[in-house]
Amino acid sequence: MISSTPKPRYAIYFVPGAETELYRFGAAVLGYDCYTGQACAVMDGADVPSWTEFVREPRQYGFHATLKPPFYLAKGADEAALEQAVLDFVADQPAVLVGDLAVRELGSFIALVPKSPRPSLDRLAQACVREFDRFRAPLSKRERARRLAAGLSARQIENLDRWGYPHVFEDFRFHMTLTGSLALPERTHALRFLCDKFEQMPAAKSLSIGQIVISRQNDRSGSFHVMRSAILGQSPYRPYAYSY
């Protein structure tokens, strides 16, 4: 008899510390705290019924930036081994000074992005994609077909088949999603609202990445929550704090 028990998915994310102004901003935008796994109040001034629909898709993932996209565990892999691999990985990875963030449109959605390129940030994401790929189960035919239906370049299809996700390496762009896909009038309204709110939070504007997290989704209908945080740069062989 085949078990009907839902399988969890995992992802390696950057999530700001729960106490930071940046995290409080992001959680309030989405109305979800991925540290507690509970809903939280949406930020003041939002029209809650319409805003809830604006953020419905990113809310499921929590406020984050993707480093290793969501995956099911490969056969023979387990959660404890993944957790230990993350702890081993971060020991020799320096923290990354990203610098100033800005609220921007990315296609049809809105996100926080760095104002200036940071090669060290790209290197961290690339290292995460490679290092944790041994824990990733192959894509199902259904998931592959769903990704292909979005319209991908030849390079993105190669990425999908090799790494399980199209937007890695040259196609990676660090971002922290704030809304789902919106039509132009709603997107214009949301962009203005979010820019105004972000301007009121000066401590949130400059980002340093000092940790990564393992985020877990218990089943596909649930939301991701932070399972474990891991501090970057704990190795005694990494005496410096930041790289560029």
C-alpha positions in Angstrom: 0.0 0.0 0.0 1.4 3.4 -1.0 1.6 5.9 1.9 -0.5 9.0 1.5 1.6 10.9 4.1 2.5 14.3 2.6 6.2 14.8 1.9 7.8 18.0 3.1 9.8 20.4 0.9 12.9 22.2 1.9 14.7 25.3 0.7 17.8 27.3 1.6 16.9 30.9 2.0 18.2 34.1 3.3 15.8 35.5 5.9 16.7 38.5 8.0 16.9 38.1 11.7 13.5 38.1 13.4 14.3 41.2 15.4 15.5 43.3 12.5 13.5 46.2 11.1 13.9 44.7 7.6 12.2 41.4 8.7 9.4 43.2 10.5 8.8 45.2 7.3 8.7 42.1 5.1 6.5 40.1 7.5 4.0 43.0 7.8 3.8 43.2 4.0 3.0 39.5 3.7 1.0 39.2 6.9 3.0 36.1 7.8 5.8 35.4 10.2 7.9 32.5 8.9 9.8 32.2 12.2 6.6 31.4 14.1 4.7 29.9 11.2 1.8 32.1 12.1 -0.2 34.9 10.5 0.7 38.5 11.7 -0.9 41.9 11.2 -0.7 43.4 7.8 1.0 46.8 7.8 -1.0 49.9 8.6 -2.6 51.6 5.6 -3.2 48.5 3.5 -6.7 47.7 2.3 -6.7 44.2 3.9 -9.1 42.3 1.6 -7.4 43.4 -1.6 -3.9 43.4 -0.1 -4.3 39.8 1.1 -4.9 38.8 -2.6 -1.9 40.9 -3.7 0.4 38.9 -1.4 -1.3 35.5 -1.5 1.4 33.7 -3.5 4.6 35.1 -1.8 2.9 34.7 1.7 3.2 31.0 1.4 7.0 31.2 1.2 7.5 33.9 3.9 9.7 36.9 3.5 13.0 35.7 2.1 15.5 35.6 -0.7 16.0 32.3 -2.4 19.5 30.7 -2.5 18.6 27.0 -3.1 15.0 26.8 -4.5 12.5 24.4 -2.9 13.0 20.7 -3.3 11.9 17.3 -2.0 14.6 15.2 -0.4 16.4 12.7 -2.6 16.1 9.0 -1.9 18.4 8.2 1.0 18.7 11.8 2.2 17.2 13.0 5.4 16.5 16.2 7.3 19.3 15.6 9.9 21.9 15.2 7.1 20.7 18.4 5.4 20.9 20.3 8.6 24.4 19.2 9.3 25.5 20.0 5.7 24.2 23.5 6.1 26.1 23.9 9.4 29.3 22.6 7.8 28.8 24.9 4.8 28.3 28.2 6.7 31.4 27.7 8.8 33.7 28.7 5.9 31.4 31.2 4.2 31.9 34.9 5.0 29.1 37.2 5.6 28.1 39.4 2.6 27.7 43.2 2.7 24.9 43.8 0.2 24.4 47.5 0.8 21.3 49.6 0.1 18.0 48.0 -1.0 15.2 49.5 -3.1 11.6 48.6 -3.8 11.4 47.8 -7.5 9.2 46.2 -10.1 10.5 42.9 -11.4 8.3 42.1 -14.4 4.7 41.9 -13.0 5.6 41.7 -9.3 7.3 43.9 -6.7 10.4 43.0 -4.7 13.3 44.4 -2.7 16.5 44.3 -4.7 20.1 45.6 -4.1 20.7 49.0 -5.7 24.2 47.8 -6.8 25.5 44.5 -8.1 27.3 42.4 -5.5 29.4 39.5 -7.1 30.0 38.0 -3.6 26.2 37.6 -3.3 26.0 35.8 -6.6 28.9 33.5 -5.4 27.0 32.7 -2.2 23.9 31.7 -4.2 25.9 29.7 -6.7 27.7 27.8 -3.9 24.3 27.0 -2.3 22.9 25.7 -5.5 25.9 23.4 -6.0 26.5 22.3 -2.4 22.9 21.2 -1.5 22.0 19.7 -4.9 22.8 16.2 -3.6 19.8 16.5 -1.3 17.4 17.3 -4.1 15.1 14.7 -5.6 14.7 14.9 -9.4 11.9 17.0 -10.7 8.7 15.2 -11.5 7.4 15.2 -15.1 4.5 17.4 -14.0 6.7 20.0 -12.4 9.1 20.1 -15.3 6.2 20.6 -17.7 4.8 23.4 -15.5 8.2 25.2 -15.6 8.5 24.8 -19.4 5.0 26.2 -19.9 6.3 29.6 -18.5 8.5 30.0 -21.5 12.2 29.4 -20.9 15.4 30.1 -22.8 17.7 27.3 -23.8 20.0 28.1 -21.0 17.2 28.1 -18.5 16.0 24.7 -19.7 19.5 23.4 -19.2 19.4 24.8 -15.6 16.1 23.2 -15.0 17.2 19.8 -16.1 20.6 20.0 -14.3 19.7 21.9 -11.1 15.9 21.6 -10.8 15.3 25.4 -11.3 15.7 27.7 -14.3 16.8 30.9 -12.6 20.2 30.0 -11.2 23.8 31.1 -12.0 23.7 33.7 -14.9 19.9 33.8 -14.6 19.9 34.5 -10.8 18.9 37.8 -9.4 18.8 38.3 -5.7 15.4 39.6 -4.6 13.0 39.5 -1.7 9.4 39.2 -3.1 6.8 41.6 -1.8 3.8 40.9 -4.0 2.5 38.3 -6.5 1.9 39.0 -10.1 -0.2 42.2 -10.5 -1.9 43.9 -13.3 -0.5 47.4 -14.1 -3.0 49.5 -12.1 -2.7 47.4 -9.0 1.0 47.2 -9.4 1.4 50.9 -9.7 -0.7 51.4 -6.5 1.2 48.7 -4.6 4.6 50.1 -5.7 3.8 53.6 -4.5 2.4 52.3 -1.2 5.5 50.0 -0.5 8.0 52.7 -1.5 6.4 55.1 0.9 6.4 52.5 3.7 10.0 51.5 3.1 11.1 55.1 3.2 9.8 55.3 6.7 12.1 52.5 7.8 15.7 53.8 7.4 17.3 50.9 9.4 15.9 48.4 6.9 17.6 49.9 3.9 21.1 48.6 4.2 21.5 44.8 4.2 24.2 42.5 5.4 23.7 38.8 5.0 25.0 37.1 8.1 22.9 34.0 8.1 21.1 31.5 5.9 18.2 29.3 6.9 16.6 26.0 6.2 13.0 26.5 5.5 10.5 23.7 5.5 7.0 23.3 4.0 5.2 20.4 5.6 2.9 19.9 2.5 2.2 21.7 -0.7 -0.9 23.5 0.8 1.1 24.8 3.8 3.5 27.7 4.3 7.3 27.5 4.6 8.6 28.2 8.1 12.2 28.6 9.3 13.4 25.3 10.7 17.0 26.2 11.4 19.2 29.4 11.2 22.9 29.1 10.5 25.4 32.0 11.0 27.9 32.6 8.2 31.6 32.8 8.8 32.1 30.9 12.0 35.3 29.2 10.9 38.5 30.4 12.6 40.1 30.4 9.1 37.7 33.2 8.1 38.8 36.2 10.3 37.3 38.8 8.1 33.6 39.8 8.3 32.6 40.8 4.8 33.4 40.2 1.1 32.3 42.2 -1.9 
